[in-house]
Amino acid sequence: MLKAVLFDLDGTLLPFDEKEFIKIYFKLLYDKVRLYGYTDFEALVNALNLGTLAMYKNDGNKTNEAVFFETFENLLGPVSKEAREAFDDFYCHEFNETRSCFKKNAYAKDIVRFVKDNVGIIVLATNPIFPYQGTRSRLNFLGLDMDDFDLVSTYENFSYSKPNPMYFIDILNRLNLKPEEVIMFGNNDYEDYLCASKVGIKTYLVDGYLIKHEEMNVECEIIKMEEIIDTIKKEICMRK
């Protein structure tokens, strides 16, 4: 029986221009926090990148948030209370200026509603390298919110990241699900398809903003956004 559907966010439910986003994101964040001592743009970007890499490699002993700031502070020194508040406030306000990097998805609301009405559990299995508010803001670009999902992975509440299979095992354990009761939709053949498949979760890649690693020679099923609901219907019938 199909009990849950997992969705990646960036490049899957939420189409976006990653290169343009990164450029705008770093500039906006720099402008926000430079008054708190982060005046070297390159040093700040390096600390952000290495902090993100640390979250990718997190072994589960600390939250991704803790791992990020531990790495960040090792490079640039302790983050003051005022600076931390500025980081948090950034995702409530300035971060919304990245909206231009994201495209509309006319199918997103219908897909979410269909899963809730016909499957039950819906999970936003976005890589938990952003804070709650940063994830909420990106969902808002789709006209959705955190409450539309039974579980949303953010850097505050997760201690693993894709492509570590433990990320998906953690989701299964939290929701008391078996791999055969779940399907996943993503856009990355490594972080989504291979990672979820290692746990036994059937995964589909959604065309449009695919990230493929040719050296891995991954054979996977690719569908269009408008085919997601029909694909879920098929999976429901197959698992009765």
MARDO-195029 format. One record per residue (C-alpha): x, y, z; residue in three letters. Coordinates in steps of 0.05 Angstrom, whole numbers, plus 5000, padded with zeros to 4 digits. Example, Ala and Ser with C-alpha at 12.3 -4.5 7.8 and 13.67 -1.06 7.14 Angstrom:
# residues 2
5246:4910:5156:ala $
5273:4979:5143:ser $
***
This chain:
# residues 240
5000:5000:5000:met $
5025:5069:4983:leu $
5025:5111:5047:lys $
5071:5169:5032:ala $
5099:5211:4976:val $
5165:5249:4983:leu $
5183:5310:4942:phe $
5247:5347:4932:asp $
5238:5422:4928:leu $
5290:5461:4888:asp $
5289:5439:4815:gly $
5231:5391:4827:thr $
5168:5423:4857:leu $
5202:5491:4851:leu $
5236:5504:4784:pro $
5295:5551:4790:phe $
5359:5578:4760:asp $
5411:5553:4809:glu $
5470:5594:4783:lys $
5431:5659:4785:glu $
5403:5642:4854:phe $
5472:5630:4884:ile $
5499:5696:4857:lys $
5440:5737:4883:ile $
5436:5698:4949:tyr $
5508:5710:4968:phe $
5504:5784:4951:lys $
5440:5794:4991:leu $
5467:5757:5051:leu $
5533:5795:5049:tyr $
5496:5862:5047:asp $
5456:5839:5108:lys $
5512:5817:5153:val $
5572:5859:5133:arg $
5555:5910:5187:leu $
5568:5856:5238:tyr $
5641:5846:5220:gly $
5635:5803:5156:tyr $
5666:5854:5110:thr $
5707:5806:5068:asp $
5659:5779:5015:phe $
5704:5722:4993:glu $
5717:5699:5064:ala $
5643:5700:5079:leu $
5626:5659:5016:val $
5681:5610:5033:asn $
5654:5600:5104:ala $
5583:5592:5077:leu $
5607:5540:5026:asn $
5648:5501:5076:leu $
5592:5504:5127:gly $
5545:5475:5075:thr $
5595:5421:5058:leu $
5598:5403:5131:ala $
5522:5394:5131:met $
5528:5348:5071:tyr $
5578:5306:5110:lys $
5541:5308:5176:asn $
5544:5240:5212:asp $
5481:5250:5253:gly $
5511:5269:5320:asn $
5490:5342:5315:lys $
5437:5380:5277:thr $
5457:5409:5210:asn $
5448:5478:5240:glu $
5499:5463:5295:ala $
5548:5433:5245:val $
5541:5493:5199:phe $
5555:5545:5252:phe $
5611:5505:5283:glu $
5647:5504:5217:thr $
5629:5577:5203:phe $
5656:5600:5270:glu $
5720:5560:5263:asn $
5734:5601:5201:leu $
5709:5670:5219:leu $
5704:5670:5295:gly $
5644:5669:5342:pro $
5578:5695:5315:val $
5551:5750:5360:ser $
5479:5751:5384:lys $
5465:5810:5338:glu $
5497:5776:5278:ala $
5458:5712:5290:arg $
5394:5753:5293:glu $
5413:5785:5227:ala $
5424:5717:5195:phe $
5356:5694:5219:asp $
5321:5758:5198:asp $
5352:5753:5129:phe $
5309:5692:5112:tyr $
5246:5729:5134:cys $
5259:5790:5090:his $
5317:5799:5042:glu $
5316:5726:5021:phe $
5250:5739:4986:asn $
5287:5781:4935:glu $
5313:5715:4905:thr $
5242:5702:4880:arg $
5262:5723:4810:ser $
5307:5661:4806:cys $
5248:5615:4816:phe $
5195:5597:4764:lys $
5121:5586:4774:lys $
5094:5515:4778:asn $
5021:5512:4758:ala $
5017:5439:4781:tyr $
5046:5444:4851:ala $
4982:5459:4891:lys $
4942:5405:4854:asp $
4997:5354:4866:ile $
5000:5369:4940:val $
4924:5367:4946:arg $
4920:5301:4908:phe $
4971:5267:4953:val $
4937:5291:5017:lys $
4869:5268:4992:asp $
4890:5202:4960:asn $
4953:5177:4995:val $
4957:5210:5063:gly $
5027:5229:5082:ile $
5066:5281:5042:ile $
5138:5299:5058:val $
5181:5356:5033:leu $
5246:5319:5026:ala $
5288:5380:5009:thr $
5361:5377:5028:asn $
5362:5405:5099:pro $
5415:5458:5088:ile $
5369:5517:5096:phe $
5334:5542:5160:pro $
5260:5535:5172:tyr $
5245:5605:5147:gln $
5287:5598:5084:gly $
5249:5535:5067:thr $
5182:5567:5083:arg $
5198:5627:5038:ser $
5214:5581:4980:arg $
5149:5544:4991:leu $
5112:5610:4992:asn $
5139:5623:4922:phe $
5095:5564:4901:leu $
5035:5588:4941:gly $
5047:5533:4992:leu $
5067:5533:5065:asp $
5100:5487:5115:met $
5032:5464:5142:asp $
5017:5433:5074:asp $
5067:5378:5091:phe $
5069:5326:5146:asp $
5145:5333:5151:leu $
5193:5384:5123:val $
5268:5374:5130:ser $
5306:5437:5151:thr $
5374:5448:5181:tyr $
5343:5456:5250:glu $
5309:5388:5253:asn $
5354:5342:5213:phe $
5423:5314:5224:ser $
5435:5281:5157:tyr $
5434:5307:5086:ser $
5426:5277:5017:lys $
5463:5239:4988:pro $
5472:5202:5054:asn $
5420:5145:5054:pro $
5411:5157:5128:met $
5372:5219:5109:tyr $
5317:5176:5080:phe $
5322:5124:5135:ile $
5311:5181:5185:asp $
5247:5202:5148:ile $
5221:5130:5146:leu $
5235:5121:5221:asn $
5201:5186:5240:arg $
5138:5169:5203:leu $
5139:5094:5218:asn $
5141:5076:5144:leu $
5171:5020:5104:lys $
5209:5035:5039:pro $
5157:4997:4998:glu $
5103:5044:5025:glu $
5137:5106:4997:val $
5155:5138:4930:ile $
5201:5197:4918:met $
5202:5251:4865:phe $
5267:5290:4853:gly $
5311:5321:4800:asn $
5380:5297:4819:asn $
5403:5227:4798:asp $
5454:5224:4855:tyr $
5422:5260:4914:glu $
5351:5238:4900:asp $
5349:5175:4857:tyr $
5411:5137:4879:leu $
5405:5159:4952:cys $
5332:5139:4960:ala $
5340:5076:4918:ser $
5395:5051:4965:lys $
5342:5051:5020:val $
5291:5015:4976:gly $
5248:5076:4959:ile $
5223:5077:4888:lys $
5243:5143:4857:thr $
5223:5183:4796:tyr $
5262:5241:4767:leu $
5222:5301:4743:val $
5245:5331:4677:asp $
5258:5405:4668:gly $
5315:5420:4716:tyr $
5350:5352:4718:leu $
5418:5346:4751:ile $
5453:5286:4721:lys $
5522:5258:4736:his $
5541:5224:4671:glu $
5600:5189:4703:glu $
5552:5149:4745:met $
5514:5123:4685:asn $
5448:5121:4724:val $
5388:5089:4690:glu $
5325:5120:4719:cys $
5254:5136:4699:glu $
5243:5208:4680:ile $
5174:5239:4678:ile $
5145:5308:4665:lys $
5115:5352:4719:met $
5046:5343:4689:glu $
5053:5267:4694:glu $
5064:5266:4770:ile $
4991:5256:4790:ile $
4980:5201:4739:asp $
5044:5168:4762:thr $
5020:5169:4834:ile $
4953:5140:4812:lys $
4990:5084:4778:lys $
5031:5070:4841:glu $
4968:5069:4883:ile $
4937:5017:4838:cys $
5001:4975:4836:met $
5006:4973:4912:arg $
4935:4955:4930:lys $
***
